[in-house]
Amino acid sequence: MSEGTKVSAEKAHVESYGAGGVRAARSQEARQRLLDAAIVAFAHRGFHGTRTRDISESAGVSHGTLYVHFSSKEDLLFEISRTGHERELTVVENAARSSSDPAEQLQAIVHGFVIDHARNHTSARINNYELEALADEHQLEILEIRRGIRHRILSVIEEGARQGQFVVEDAHIVTTAITSLGIDVARWYRDDHHWSPEQIASYYCGLAARMVGRAPTSS
């Protein structure tokens, strides 16, 4: 592309969205680059081993730009954690609403929960292993979301037991076991793994079915 063509394209972009819209888009792009860079840095160096300058340099923005979008390194971590946990809660809620049958609900929950942790394994590791690095008020907010995830899964298992579809001695222990299976996927899964997220999710659905005393369904 020639220089003249680039200028024309930029001019058309500004005229289409307006100068304010372009600035907002660029600001949002810089913010997302900072989040992406922080995820990589926290995953490789750990929260405490990462400097804010490491993040800004990796994102290709000035160090001062980071503080335009985030008040601190901890604020970056909180945004990553909040976004990830809210996404997981949405996955679980949507799966639970996909059917009125507890057995189908549980299968949908496990399937979605496992796939989410596989596809987003890098940020999921940060969400689970850097929780203690969050400020107290931010920890409380994240723990509330986690309780929501757990409560939704527990309610499905308890309803399945009430209807006689599930046979469980302790629904709380089974809930912990099922959520732990999904969460742990993020610890070992990598993008080049020979099992796909869907294959893992399908197998884990079978494990969950056995945990609640049901024969796994064929996928």
N, C-alpha and C positions, 0 to 999 in steps of 0.2 A: 504494500500500500504506500503510495506516494505521500509526501508531507502535506501537499495540498488536499489530498483525499482525507487524510487524518483530521486536518483542521475542519474540513466541511462536515465530517462525521461528528466531531465534537460540537460544532455549532448547531447541527441538527438535533443533537442530544439535548443541548441546553434549551433550544427553542421548544422542544417537545415537552420537557419536564419542568422547565423554568429553572433559573439559577438556584433558587432555594431547594427545589427538588433534587437537583444534581448534588448540592452540598450535603443534603440529608442522606442520599444514596451512598455517597463517598464516606460519610461518617459511619453509616451502618456497616459498610464493607470493612472499614478499618477496625471497627469493634469486633466483627466476626473473625478477622484475621488474628486479633489479639487473643480471642477465646481459643481458636484453633491452635495457636502457638503455645498457649498456656497448657492445653491438654497434652501436647507432645512433651513439653518441658517437665511438667509434673509427673508424667508417666515414666520418663527416663531418669530424671534427677531426684524426684520426690519434691514435695512442696517446700520443705525447708532447705533443700539443696539448690533451689531455683532462685535466681535474682530477677527482679522486675526488668532489668536491662536485658537479660537473656531473652525474655519474652518479647520485648519491643523490637529488639534486633531481629529476632526470628520472624516477627510479623512484618518487618520492613517499614516500621513507623518510628518516629522520634520517641525518645523516652517520655517526653512531656505529653505526647498524645495518649499514652496509656492512662495517665491520670485525668485526662479529659473524660474518659469513659468509665474508669474504675478508680475508686478511692484508694485502693491498696491491693496488694497481692492476695490477701485473704478475700477481698471482695470479688476478685476474679474466680477464686476457688468456689466461693459460695454460688456465684452465677452458674458455673459449670455443674455443681452438685444439685442446685435447685432445678435447673432445666432437665437434667437427667432423671431425677426422681419424679418430677411431675410427668415426664413422658412415660415412665414405667407405671405410674398410677393410672394414667389414661389407658395404657395397654391392658392393664388388669380390669379396669372398669368396663371398657368396651367389650372385652372377652366375656365378662360376666353377664353383660346385657345381650349377648348374642343368642342366648337360649334361656329357657325357663327350667331346663333339666339340669340338675347339679352335676351329673356325670359329664354332660356335654360342656357345661360351664368350666369345669375343672380342666378338661382337656384343652379347651380354647385358652384358658389362662396360662397353663404351663407352656403351651406351644408359643404363644406370644411373648411370654416372659423370657423364655430361653432364647428365642430368636433376637429379641431386643438386646440381651446381654452379649450375644455373639457378635452381632453387627456393630454394636457400640462398645466393644470390649475395652478399648483404651480409656474412654471417659468413665466407663462403669468401674474400672479398677480404681480410678481416682476417687470416685464417689464413695466407694466402700472402704478404701484403705487410708484415705486422708481426712476422714470425718473428724478426728480429734484435733486437726489443725484449724478447724473453723472456730470463730468466736462463739461464746456461749449462746447468744441469742440466735445465731445462725444454726448452730447445732440443734437447738430446740425446734426450729422451723423444719429442718430436714427430718428430724426424728418424728415429727407429727405426720409428715408425708409417708414415711416408712410405716408408721402405725396404720395409716389408711390402707396401704397395700396389704399389710398382714391381715387386717380386719376383714377386708373383702374376701381374701382367700379362705380365711377361717370360717366366715359365714357360709360360704359355699360348701365346705366340708361338713360343717355342723348340720346344714340343711339336708345334705345327702345322707348323713347318718340318721337324721330324724325320719326321713322317708324310707329308710331301710335299704337304700342303694349302696351305702358305704358301711363297712365294718371297721371301726377304729376304736382303739382303747382310749386314746387321748388325742383329740382333734388339735390341741395346741402343739403337741410334739410333731404330729404329722405336718402341720402347717410350717413349722420351723424347718423340717427336713425338706419339704418341697421347695420352699423359698431359697434355702441354702444351696440346693442343687442348681437352681437357675443362676443365682449370684456367682457361684464358683466357676461357671462357664467363662466369665470374663477374665478369670485368673490365668487360664491356660490356653484359651482360644486365640488364634491369630488368623489373619486374612488368608494366608496361604495354607491353612490346614486342609488335610485331605477329606475331612468331613465337612459338609456344608452346614450352615445354621439350621436349615430345614431338616437335615438328617438327624442332627443332634436333638432338635426339638421333638421329632417324632419318637425317637428312642426314649427320651425323658418322659414323654406322655405315657409310655408303657410303664415306666418305673412308678410314676405317680398313681396310675391305675392300681398297680399292685399294692402300693402303700395304703390305699383306701379299701382294699379287699375286693377289687374287681379284676376280671380278666382283661388285659389290654386289648383294645380294638385294633384291627388291621388298618394300616394307612395306605 
